[in-house]
Amino acid sequence: MSKKLLALLCASILAGCGGGGSGSGSSDNSDDVVDIGEDITGALTSLGADGWAASSLEVTGGNDAASANQYIVTTRAELIEALYGSSDTALSKDPSNTSKIIYIQGTIDLAEGDDGQTMDGSDFIQAANADSSANCSKYGHTDIDTFYDEYNAEYDPNGDWGKADVSGELEFARQCFQRYQATRMVFRVGSNTSILGLGEDAEIKNGMLRLGKSSDTAVENIVIRNITFNDAFDHFPQWDPTDSDGRWNSQYDLISVENAKGVWIDHNTFSDGERTDDQYPSVFASPYNNKEQKVQHHDGLVDVTSGSTQITLSYNHFKNHDKTNLLGGSDTPDRDDGYGPGAIDVTFHHNYWQNVGQRLPRVRYGRVHVYNNYYKLDVSGSTSPTYYMGDAMTLGTAAKLYVENNVYDITGSYSNSKLIKLSSSTSNQTKCLTAGYTAAECGTYYYATENKVNGSTKNLNSIVTGQESSSSVSVTILDPTDSSSFWLPSFSYTYETDSTDNVKELVLRSAGAGKLIEEE
């Protein structure tokens, strides 16, 4: 990839601003490089993180990057070089932690094949067969439709297989193909990185950005802004008959914050793209053909797991997706991985959740602040594409959730527990205590105020406490006036809320990719 002179930013963002020029190659002469700043990029900077991302770290991404590490990226290969320092490297390798700014221009297809076209499932199978290191050719499959015809027949829960764990050669083949797909479309992001979209049409599609990696040294100081992320499509989902009453599960999020500290994700748009869930109904007969048993090719939009903490998601648009934001991936803490109380601290503010199902967010362990967001949800399934509202927020094991000044517009009849579900148990709390955390750290805390549902203020606190008997775990309702409370957002950072009356209009005007230029 050529490192392009930042004078190109002028042409990319502000037409007719003078100067400009194109060029390839890099230059050590800083006079040849346009300084990054609001004079050139408008509101597109690496600075301005707030919430948890500004609590103790100064999250600036690659703002201080040398000119040699500032990139305008237009292709998949260029993105690889910008992230890893070389275009000839395996995506599973460690990315560069050198301070860098990566400007995304146009559309980057993370699943692009060597022929320049998006790889489909059969392409991945055939490429895996041709790669001796993948060791998939021994299974003898070349076509994804034929493969899944055999897979579905073998593991049909109405047939001889029943509800046993799937295993055997067909499942081993699926795992092999899925692992190979990951080698082509999961891109790792190192520390001290800014990934910023130029203009109003910057897009990253058909893959996943992984920030950190479980059990590895955590990455930190990452900024991602002004990009549309679409369709981290898993071609090889697994049928799991033991998951509830049977579920299809997939592997890829659009962004997986897996082991990262100090991350600001701002003014982006996330969705399933053109391959929406309603195109992939259940393949089995009753009683395994409910909407929950659709063939799920997408996992999360932005998930925060393992030892990740001090994360802010602001002014994002989450749409047309089911399992949107998982915070904490397990009920069992892992001190070696940094996962448990003290991790998964996240702020959500001024985001727009539109036509999504569940996990808005779903929280385990973290101290999570959700304020000034707008939710437009549908219980009835009348919205196209169809994503039925499930449990919006979920208060899980040892979660601390503070919810204020949010607005919900919900189509169809819903139960109050769909707004906030208490999902914990004494056995899960015991896992936390056994790991050596205190009873206070392993407690479940909640507070909500000034939240409106379909135009009326809703008491979410009473909805939570009304579920205590069925969950066997007590919930402490935090007192915002008590300085001895276990945690309040104001203990960690300063912030101001907008009036609930103004939230909907403000979020609709400002949330999502392409809105930074408008704000300027």
N, C-alpha and C positions, 0 to 999 in steps of 0.2 A: 504494500500500500504506500502511496505517496502521502507524506504529511503536508497538508495544503496550507498555504499562507492564510492567516486569519483575515487578511484583507477581503477574502471571499465572503466573510460574514456580511460585509457591506452590501454586496449584491444579493445575498440570500435573504436579508431581512428588510433593508430599507432601500427600495428602488430609488435610483437617482441621487444617492447621497454623496457621490463623488468618489474619485479614487477607484479602488477595487482591483481589478487585474486578476488574472488567474495564474496559477503557477503550480508546479509540482516540485517535488524534492523538498528538503528542509533547509533552514537557514539558521545559523548561529548568530546572525546579526539582528538584535532585537529591534533595530530601526526599521527592518523590513516587515515586521509583524505588527498588526493593529492591536493595541491593547484591548483586553477584554474589559467591558464596563457598560454601563447603561447608555453611554453615548452611542454605542454601536448596536448593542443587543436589546435595547429597550428594557423590559422587565426580566429578560432572560439572563439571570446571574445564578451563581452558586450560593449566594448569600441570602439570609432572611429566615433561616430555620427557627421554629418556635416550639412550644410544647415540650414534650420529653426530649426531643432532639436538641433542645437548647438548655437542658437542665444542669448539666455539669460539663459537657463537652462543647467545644465550639465547632459545630458541624459546618464545614465549608467545602467539602468535596475536594475537587482539584483546583480550587480557585487560585492557588499559588503556583500552578504548574508552569514549568519552563516552556518557552515557545516550541521546543522540539517535541513536547508531549501534549500539544493541543491539536486536535484532529477534526477534520470534517469528514464524516463517514457516509458513503453512499452505497456500499455493498457489504455483503456478509463477510467476505475476505478482509475488507478493510476494518470491520468491527473486530474480527479476531486479532488482527495485528495491534489495534489500539488497546484492547483489553489485556492481551497476553505479552505484547512486545515482539511478537513474531507471528506471521501468517501461516507458518509451517509448524503447527503444534497441535497436540490433542486437546480437546476442550476440557477434558478431565484434569489437565495439569493445573498447577497453581497459576493464577493470573498475576499480573504485575501490580505491586503495591506502590509504584512510583506515582507521585501526584500527576493527575492527567485530567484534561477536559475532552470529552468526546461529544461532538455535535452531530446529531442524526439529521441527515438531509434526505427527504423522500422516504421510500419504503425499504426496509431491510427485512428480507425473508430468511429467518433462521433455519428453515427446512429446505433451503435451496440446494438442489443437487448439482453435480458437476456439469450438467447440461444447461444450467441456468433456470430450470423449471422446479416448481415445488414438488418435493417427493411425496408420493402417496404410500399407502400401506404396502402394496406389492413392491414398490421401489425399495422400501426399507428392507423387506424380506430378501429381495434379490441382491441388494448391496451387502447385507449381512452374510449371505451365502458366499459371496465373492471375497469377503474379508476373512482370511484364514484365522486371524486372531479372535474373531467373534465366535467361531466354532459352531455356527448355526446350520451349516449345509447338511450336517448329518441327519437332520430331521426330515429332509426331503420335501419341504414346502416351497412353493414359488409364487403363490397367489393368495392374497389375503381373504378373498371371499370364500374360496375353497377351504382355506385353513379354518375360518370361523364356522363354516358349516359343520366341519368335523368336531371342532371344539364344543359347539353348542349341543350337538347330538350326544357327545360323550358325557358332558357334565349337566345335562338337563335334570333339574331337581325333581321333575315328575317321572323320571326314568329310573333305571337301575342304580345310578350313582347316588340319587337322593340328596341329602343335606350334609354329606361328608365333605371334609376339606378337599379341594381339588388338588390332584397330584398326578404324576405319570408323565408320559412323553409329550402329550399335547400341551400340558401346562409348562413343562420345561422348555418347549419350543417357544411358547408365548413369552416366557421370561427372557429368553435369548433375544428374540426380536425386539422386545421392549428395551432391553439394555442397549442394544445397538442403536435404536432410535435416539436414546439419550446422548450417545456419543456424537450425534450430528446436530442436536438442537437445544442442548442445555449449555448455556454460556455462563461462565463464572466471572464475577465482578470482584476485583481486589479493593483494598483500602485506598482512601484518598482519591476517589474517582467521582467526577461529575459526568452524567449522561444527560444531555440537554437537547431537546428537539428544536430545530430551526423552523420558524414560520408556523403555519397552521396545519401542515399535513405530514409531519414527521410520524413515522409508524414503524413499530417492530412487531412482526407477526410470526405465527407458526413455531413458537419456541418459548423458552423459559430463561430468565435471568436468575442465577443463584448467587445470593449474597452470603458468603461464608459457606462452611461445610461442617456437618456434625462431626465432633471429635477432633477437628482440626483447629489450629489457631484462629481465633475470630478475626474477621475483618472489621474495619471501622471507618467512619467519616465518608459517607457516600450520599450523593445528592442525585435524584432522578426527577426531571421536570419536563413538562410540555411535550409528552409523547403519547400517541395512541398505541396501546398494546392489545393485540387481537389473537385469540385462538391458539392456546397452547394445547394442541390436539394430540391426545394419546391414541395412536392407532391400535394399541394392543392392551385394552383394559382387561382386568381379571374379574371373572365371576366368583363371588364369595358367598356361598349359601349359608355360612355361619354368621355373617354380618347382619344383625337384626333378623328380618325374615327373608334375607337374600338381597345382595346389592352388587352392582358392577362398580368397580373402583379403578381410578386412573391415577397417574403419577405426577402430572406436571401442572404447576402454577404458572401464571404469567410472570410474577415475581415471587421468588421464595427467599424470604429473609431468614436464613437457616441458622446462622451463627454470626451475627453482626451487631455492632454497637455504634450508635450515633448515625442514624439514617433518616433522611428527609425525602419523602416521596410526595410530590406536589404538582397539582395542575396536570394530571394525566387522565386518560380515558382507558378503561379496561372492559373487555367484553369477550364473548365467545365468537365474535365475528359472524361469518356467514353460516358456519356449521353449528346451528343452535341445537339444544338438547331435544327439542320436539321432533327432530328428524330421525331420532334413534330410539324408538320405543322398545319395550321389552320383546325379547325373542322367544320367551317361554309362554306356555299356556297357564291358565288360572291354576292355582292362586298366586302365581309368580309373574303376573302381568300388570301390576299396579304401577302408578306413575313413579313410585320410588324405585322400581326395578327397571327403569329405562336403562339402556346401555350408555353408561356415563363415560364420555371421552374427555371430560375436563375435570380438573380438581379445583384448586382455589384460584382467585384472581390475585390477591396479595395475601400470603400467609406469613406469620411470624412465629418461628418455632425454635427449639433447642435453646441455646444460651443467649438468644438475641434480646436486646433491650435498648431503651432510649431511642424510640422510633416515633416519628410523627408522619401521619398521612393527612394532608390538607388539600382542600379544593380539588379532589379527584372525583371522577364520574365512574361509578361502577354500574354496569348495566347488562341485561340479558345473560344471566348466569345463575347457577344454583348455589353452590357452597362458596361463599364470597371471601370471607376473611376469618381464617382460623388463627387464633392466638394461643399457642401452647398445644403441642401435638399429642401429649400423653398425660394421664393422671398420675404417673409415677415420676417423681423428681429424679434428677441425675446430677449429683454434685460435680462429678468429673466433667460433665458437659456444660456446667454452669446453669442447668435448667432447674427451676423451682422458684420459691419466693425470692424476689430480687431480680428476676428476669422477666421478660415479656412486658416491660413497661412501655405503654403505647398511648399516643394521643391521636384521636380522630376529630378533626373539626372542619366544618364547611364542605363536607363531602356530599355527593348526590348518589344515593342508591336507587336505581330505577329498574323495575321489572326484574327483581332478583328473588332468590328463594330463602336462604338461611345464612347463618353465621354473619351477622351484621353489627358487631362481630360475635364470635363464640370465644369465651375467655377461660383459660386456666392459669392460675398462679399470678398473672400480671396485675399491676396497678394501672388501670386503663381509664382514660378520660374521654368521654364521647360528648361533644357539645356542638351546637349550631349546625347540625346536619339535617338534610332533607331526605325523606324516604317516600318513594311512590311505589306502592306494592299492590299486588293483586291476589286475593285469596280465591277468586272465582275462576281463574283461568281464561278470562275473556280477552286478556291482552295478548297480542301476537308479536313475537314468538312467545309461547307459553312457558312461563316460569312461575309456578305456584308459590305464594308466600308460605314458608314453613315457620320455624321458630326464628324470630328476628334476632334479638340478642339472647345469648345464653350465658348464664352465670355458673361456671363450672368449678372444679376443684380449687379451693383456696384463692378464688378470684376476688379482686377488689375493683369494683366498677362504679364509676361516678358519671352520671348521665344528666345533662342539663340543656334546656333550651333547644330541643330538637322538635322537628315537625314531621308528622306522618300523615300521608293521604293513602287510605287503604280502600280498595274496591272489593266489595263482597263482605259476607258475614264472617267474623273472626272471634275467637275466644281470647280473653285478656292474656292468658298464658302464652299466646303466640307473640306478644310484644316483648316479654322478658320471661325466659324459662330458667328455673332453678334446676341445675343438673349436677348434683354432687351427692355424696354418700359418706357415711361414717367410715366405711372401708377405704375409700379414697383419701379421706382426711388422715387416716391412720398411716397410709403410705408416706404422707408428708412428715408426720411426726417421727416415724421410724427412720427417716433419712436424717434426723437430727435437727429439724427446724422446730421453733417454738410453737406453742399453741396459738399465740397471736398471729404468727406468720402463716400458720396453716388454716386460719379462720377465713370465713367468707363474708365479704363486706359489700354493701350496696348503698347508694343514695341517688335519688332522682328528683328533679325539680323543674317546673315550668316546661313540661313536655306536652305538646298538643297532638291529639289524634283526631283526624277529620274535623278540625276546627275547635275541639273542646279540650281543655286541660285534663290530663289523665294522671291519676295517682299510681305511679308505677311501684312505689314502695310497698303499698298494701298488696299489690299483685304478687310481689316476691314473697313477702312474709306469709301470704296465704298458701304457699306451696311448701312450707317448711315441714309439715307433718308427713307429706308423701315422700320427701327426699331424705328424711332422717338427719338432716344437718340444719343447725340454726344459722340464721343470717343476722349479722349486726348492721343495723341501719346507721350509717355515719351521720354525725352531727356537724354541719358546716361551721357552726359557731364555737365548737369545742377544740381548743388547741391540743388537747390530749387524745384526739381521735387517732386511730391507727394510721390513717393516711388521708389526706385531702390533696387535690391537685395543687393548691396554693402553697403547700409545703415544698413542692418540687420546682415550681416555676411560676412566673407571673403571666396573667392572661386577662382578657376582657371578653365578656360574652356580648353578642348582639341580641337585641330583643327578639323573642320568639315571633312576634308579629312581622318582623322583617326577614326572617331566615329563608323562607321559601324563595322570595324574589331575589335575594342576594345570592343564594346558592345556584339557582337556575341561570343567573347572569354570569357567574364567575367560575363555576366548577368545570373542570375538564380541560383537555388539551386544546390548544389554539386560543385560549382566553387571555393569556398573558399579554399579547400584543394589544388586545382590546382594552385591557386595564390601563396600559400605558397611554 
